């Protein structure tokens, strides 16, 4: 992982001439994550990636054409021994230590930047990969060399990790170094749980990070339901998350609220956004209430006034006057 350069970096070849795309991506990945990339003979190359770097964590996600990505003998001379977890990628082959290890769709694998090796992707792939310093994972995983020898089957911790990263990537609340540090620590715990660690370490990591990641995943699930306009049931949501309804309720109670109160607040916030959106000024209050998931207009107006101290029509008028 690149040191002392933090932030979010788009890495898209969309506006780069085809002849320059590999050089462009090689330069960016080489500088930021110390990786090399090669196109496959006769295959047009393209990539649309996003790289996010925090202290203790690098995340790269997006899509890319068939290619070969890895660490050459020249690159490992930089002394970087970070670990790279391919959370999601297309089918491919890991070329390492005179071995060819198949990576199936849906499998993950832990790699080391200290090793010469490469991944050969023969098809276009959606990728999610993490780069983390070795030290914090060594405390959690112990014998890391044994951990990164074979693909990791899909498991619940990996699913939670992927969901947590997707929410974390768009979380505008991560505004302070302390929140960044906590989020990265949760990612380290989830990696250890996904790869497999000692029972006592797993128990500690689970107690620290599983409830946080699960609650974020549940909230993202609720947001997705609201966006699609589908019904939200604690039973159906719990089934999708592979937990019990009571566990879902306990997670919200730990934040001093309830599942029902959270969903109501999210519906009201959605209605507020619609009422203040200049692109939909003519939508009626009843239509806004319906689109936000309310079936009773009177209940919507009472709840909205309680939450925002004004009627929906007042909020709309204020927003129009301010424009």
C-alpha positions as CSV (number, residue, x, y, z in Angstrom):
1,X,0.0,0.0,0.0
2,X,1.2,3.5,-0.8
3,X,2.3,5.4,2.3
4,X,1.3,8.9,3.1
5,X,-1.1,9.3,0.2
6,X,-4.7,8.9,1.4
7,X,-8.0,9.5,-0.3
8,X,-10.1,8.2,-3.2
9,X,-8.7,7.8,-6.6
10,X,-10.6,7.0,-9.8
11,X,-8.7,4.8,-12.2
12,X,-10.7,4.6,-15.4
13,X,-9.3,4.1,-18.9
14,X,-12.5,5.4,-20.5
15,X,-11.0,8.6,-21.8
16,X,-7.5,7.1,-22.4
17,X,-6.5,6.1,-25.9
18,X,-6.4,2.3,-26.1
19,X,-2.7,2.2,-26.9
20,X,-2.0,4.0,-23.7
21,X,-4.3,2.2,-21.3
22,X,-2.0,-0.4,-19.9
23,X,0.7,2.2,-19.3
24,X,-1.7,4.5,-17.6
25,X,-3.0,1.8,-15.2
26,X,0.5,0.4,-14.7
27,X,1.8,3.8,-13.6
28,X,-1.1,4.4,-11.2
29,X,-1.2,1.0,-9.7
30,X,2.6,0.9,-9.5
31,X,2.7,4.2,-7.6
32,X,-0.3,3.6,-5.3
33,X,-0.4,-0.1,-4.7
34,X,2.9,-1.4,-6.1
35,X,1.3,-3.7,-8.6
36,X,2.1,-4.4,-12.2
37,X,-0.5,-5.1,-14.9
38,X,-0.2,-6.6,-18.4
39,X,-2.8,-6.9,-21.1
40,X,-3.4,-10.4,-22.7
41,X,-2.2,-10.8,-26.3
42,X,-4.9,-9.8,-28.8
43,X,-7.4,-8.7,-26.1
44,X,-8.4,-5.0,-26.0
45,X,-7.9,-3.7,-22.5
46,X,-10.1,-1.4,-20.4
47,X,-10.6,-0.8,-16.7
48,X,-13.0,1.2,-14.6
49,X,-11.7,1.1,-11.1
50,X,-11.8,3.1,-7.8
51,X,-9.0,3.0,-5.3
52,X,-9.6,4.2,-1.8
53,X,-6.6,4.4,0.6
54,X,-6.9,4.9,4.4
55,X,-4.2,4.5,7.0
56,X,-4.0,0.7,7.3
57,X,-6.2,-0.2,4.4
58,X,-6.3,0.1,0.6
59,X,-9.5,-0.9,-1.3
60,X,-9.7,-1.3,-5.1
61,X,-13.0,-2.1,-6.8
62,X,-14.6,-2.0,-10.2
63,X,-14.3,-3.9,-13.5
64,X,-11.4,-4.7,-15.8
65,X,-10.8,-6.6,-19.0
66,X,-8.8,-9.9,-19.0
67,X,-5.3,-9.2,-17.8
68,X,-2.4,-10.3,-15.7
69,X,-1.8,-8.5,-12.4
70,X,1.0,-9.2,-9.9
71,X,4.3,-8.5,-8.3
72,X,7.6,-8.9,-10.2
73,X,11.0,-9.6,-8.8
74,X,11.9,-6.0,-9.4
75,X,8.8,-4.8,-7.5
76,X,9.3,-6.9,-4.4
77,X,12.7,-5.2,-4.0
78,X,10.8,-2.3,-2.5
79,X,10.5,-4.3,0.8
80,X,6.6,-4.0,0.8
81,X,5.2,-7.1,2.6
82,X,1.6,-6.0,2.8
83,X,-1.1,-8.6,2.4
84,X,-3.7,-8.5,-0.4
85,X,-7.0,-10.2,-0.1
86,X,-8.9,-10.7,-3.3
87,X,-12.5,-10.7,-1.9
88,X,-14.2,-10.9,-5.2
89,X,-13.0,-11.5,-8.7
90,X,-13.6,-13.5,-11.8
91,X,-12.3,-17.0,-12.4
92,X,-8.5,-17.0,-12.8
93,X,-5.3,-18.7,-12.1
94,X,-2.8,-17.8,-9.4
95,X,0.8,-18.2,-10.6
96,X,3.2,-18.5,-7.7
97,X,6.2,-20.5,-6.7
98,X,6.1,-22.6,-9.8
99,X,2.4,-23.4,-8.9
100,X,-0.8,-22.8,-10.8
101,X,-3.7,-22.5,-8.4
102,X,-7.2,-22.2,-9.9
103,X,-9.4,-19.4,-8.4
104,X,-13.0,-20.2,-8.9
105,X,-15.8,-17.6,-9.2
106,X,-16.8,-16.5,-5.7
107,X,-13.6,-17.7,-4.1
108,X,-11.2,-15.4,-2.3
109,X,-7.5,-15.7,-1.7
110,X,-5.0,-14.0,0.5
111,X,-1.7,-13.0,-1.2
112,X,1.5,-11.5,0.0
113,X,3.3,-8.5,-1.7
114,X,6.6,-10.1,-0.5
115,X,6.1,-13.0,-3.0
116,X,6.8,-12.9,-6.7
117,X,3.6,-14.0,-8.4
118,X,0.6,-13.0,-10.5
119,X,-3.1,-13.6,-11.1
120,X,-4.1,-14.3,-14.6
121,X,-7.7,-13.4,-15.4
122,X,-8.9,-14.8,-18.6
123,X,-12.4,-13.1,-18.6
124,X,-13.7,-9.7,-17.8
125,X,-14.1,-9.5,-14.1
126,X,-15.7,-7.5,-11.3
127,X,-13.0,-7.1,-8.6
128,X,-12.8,-6.2,-5.0
129,X,-9.4,-6.4,-3.4
130,X,-7.9,-5.2,-0.1
131,X,-4.3,-4.3,0.7
132,X,-3.5,-4.3,4.5
133,X,-0.2,-4.1,6.4
134,X,1.1,-7.4,7.7
135,X,1.5,-6.5,11.3
136,X,-2.2,-6.1,12.4
137,X,-3.2,-9.3,10.6
138,X,-0.2,-11.2,12.1
139,X,-1.7,-10.5,15.5
140,X,-5.0,-11.9,14.4
141,X,-4.0,-14.7,12.1
142,X,-0.7,-15.9,13.5
143,X,0.9,-18.1,10.9
144,X,0.1,-15.9,7.9
145,X,2.3,-17.9,5.5
146,X,0.0,-20.9,6.1
147,X,-3.1,-18.7,5.6
148,X,-2.3,-17.5,2.0
149,X,-1.6,-20.8,0.3
150,X,-5.1,-21.7,-1.0
151,X,-8.4,-20.0,-2.0
152,X,-10.9,-19.2,0.7
153,X,-14.4,-20.6,0.2
154,X,-17.3,-18.1,0.4
155,X,-18.4,-17.7,4.0
156,X,-20.5,-15.4,6.1
157,X,-17.6,-13.3,7.3
158,X,-16.6,-12.6,3.6
159,X,-20.2,-11.6,2.8
160,X,-20.3,-9.3,5.7
161,X,-16.9,-7.8,4.8
162,X,-18.1,-7.1,1.3
163,X,-21.2,-5.5,2.6
164,X,-19.3,-3.4,5.2
165,X,-16.9,-2.1,2.5
166,X,-19.7,-1.1,0.2
167,X,-21.4,1.0,3.0
168,X,-18.0,2.3,4.2
169,X,-17.1,3.5,0.8
170,X,-20.1,5.8,0.6
171,X,-20.2,6.7,4.3
172,X,-19.9,10.4,4.6
173,X,-19.9,10.0,8.4
174,X,-16.3,8.8,8.4
175,X,-14.9,12.3,8.8
176,X,-12.4,11.9,11.6
177,X,-9.2,10.0,12.0
178,X,-10.7,8.1,14.9
179,X,-13.7,6.9,12.9
180,X,-11.3,5.9,10.1
181,X,-9.2,3.9,12.6
182,X,-12.2,2.1,14.0
183,X,-13.6,1.3,10.5
184,X,-10.2,-0.1,9.4
185,X,-9.9,-2.2,12.6
186,X,-13.3,-3.7,11.9
187,X,-12.1,-4.6,8.4
188,X,-9.0,-6.3,9.9
189,X,-11.2,-8.3,12.2
190,X,-13.5,-9.4,9.4
191,X,-10.6,-10.5,7.3
192,X,-9.3,-12.6,10.2
193,X,-12.7,-14.2,10.7
194,X,-13.0,-14.9,6.9
195,X,-9.6,-16.5,6.6
196,X,-9.8,-18.4,9.9
197,X,-8.0,-17.8,13.2
198,X,-7.7,-19.2,16.7
199,X,-10.9,-19.6,18.6
200,X,-10.0,-17.1,21.3
201,X,-9.0,-14.5,18.7
202,X,-12.1,-15.2,16.6
203,X,-14.3,-14.7,19.7
204,X,-12.6,-11.3,20.4
205,X,-12.8,-10.2,16.8
206,X,-16.4,-11.3,16.5
207,X,-17.4,-9.4,19.6
208,X,-15.7,-6.2,18.4
209,X,-16.7,-6.2,14.8
210,X,-19.4,-8.6,13.7
211,X,-22.3,-6.6,15.3
212,X,-21.0,-3.4,13.7
213,X,-20.7,-4.9,10.3
214,X,-24.0,-6.7,10.6
215,X,-25.9,-3.6,11.6
216,X,-24.3,-1.6,8.7
217,X,-25.4,-4.4,6.3
218,X,-28.9,-4.4,7.7
219,X,-29.1,-0.6,7.3
220,X,-27.9,-0.9,3.7
221,X,-30.5,-3.6,3.1
222,X,-33.2,-1.2,4.4
223,X,-32.0,1.6,2.2
224,X,-32.1,-0.7,-0.8
225,X,-35.7,-1.7,0.0
226,X,-36.7,1.9,0.3
227,X,-35.0,2.8,-3.0
228,X,-36.9,-0.1,-4.7
229,X,-40.2,0.7,-3.0
230,X,-40.6,-2.8,-1.6
231,X,-42.0,-3.7,1.8
232,X,-39.7,-3.9,4.8
233,X,-40.3,-6.8,7.2
234,X,-37.9,-7.6,10.1
235,X,-38.6,-11.3,9.4
236,X,-37.7,-11.2,5.8
237,X,-34.7,-8.9,6.4
238,X,-33.4,-11.2,9.1
239,X,-33.7,-14.2,6.8
240,X,-31.7,-12.4,4.1
241,X,-29.0,-11.5,6.7
242,X,-29.1,-15.1,8.1
243,X,-29.8,-14.0,11.6
244,X,-32.9,-14.1,13.8
245,X,-35.5,-11.2,14.0
246,X,-34.6,-10.8,17.7
247,X,-30.9,-10.3,16.8
248,X,-31.8,-7.6,14.4
249,X,-33.9,-5.9,17.1
250,X,-31.1,-6.2,19.6
251,X,-28.6,-4.5,17.2
252,X,-30.9,-1.5,16.9
253,X,-31.5,-1.5,20.7
254,X,-27.8,-1.3,21.1
255,X,-27.9,2.1,19.3
256,X,-30.7,3.3,21.6
257,X,-33.5,2.9,19.0
258,X,-35.7,0.2,17.5
259,X,-36.0,-1.4,14.1
260,X,-39.4,0.2,13.6
261,X,-38.1,3.7,14.7
262,X,-35.1,3.4,12.3
263,X,-37.3,2.4,9.3
264,X,-39.7,5.3,10.1
265,X,-36.9,7.8,10.3
266,X,-35.5,6.6,7.0
267,X,-38.9,6.8,5.3
268,X,-39.3,10.4,6.6
269,X,-35.9,11.3,5.5
270,X,-36.7,10.0,2.0
271,X,-39.9,12.1,2.0
272,X,-38.0,15.2,3.1
273,X,-35.5,14.7,0.3
274,X,-38.3,14.5,-2.2
275,X,-40.0,17.6,-0.9
276,X,-36.9,19.7,-1.1
277,X,-35.8,18.3,-4.5
278,X,-36.1,21.1,-7.2
279,X,-36.4,18.4,-9.9
280,X,-39.8,17.2,-8.6
281,X,-41.6,20.4,-7.4
282,X,-45.1,19.3,-8.6
283,X,-45.4,16.0,-6.9
284,X,-48.3,16.0,-4.5
285,X,-47.9,15.4,-0.7
286,X,-49.9,12.1,-1.0
287,X,-47.7,10.9,-3.8
288,X,-44.5,11.7,-1.7
289,X,-46.0,9.9,1.2
290,X,-46.8,6.8,-0.9
291,X,-43.4,6.8,-2.6
292,X,-41.7,6.9,0.9
293,X,-43.7,3.8,1.9
294,X,-46.6,5.3,3.9
295,X,-50.0,4.0,3.3
296,X,-51.8,6.4,5.7
297,X,-51.5,10.1,4.7
298,X,-52.6,11.4,8.2
299,X,-50.0,9.2,9.9
300,X,-47.4,10.4,7.5
301,X,-48.2,14.1,8.2
302,X,-48.2,13.6,12.0
303,X,-44.9,11.7,11.9
304,X,-43.3,14.2,9.6
305,X,-44.3,17.1,11.8
306,X,-43.0,15.4,14.9
307,X,-39.7,14.7,13.2
308,X,-39.1,18.0,11.4
309,X,-41.3,20.5,13.4
310,X,-43.2,21.5,10.3
311,X,-45.8,20.1,7.9
312,X,-44.6,18.6,4.6
313,X,-46.2,21.5,2.7
314,X,-44.3,24.0,4.9
315,X,-41.0,22.2,4.1
316,X,-41.8,22.3,0.4
317,X,-42.6,26.0,0.5
318,X,-39.4,26.9,2.4
319,X,-37.3,24.9,-0.1
320,X,-39.0,26.7,-3.0
321,X,-38.5,30.1,-1.4
322,X,-34.8,29.4,-0.8
323,X,-34.1,28.6,-4.5
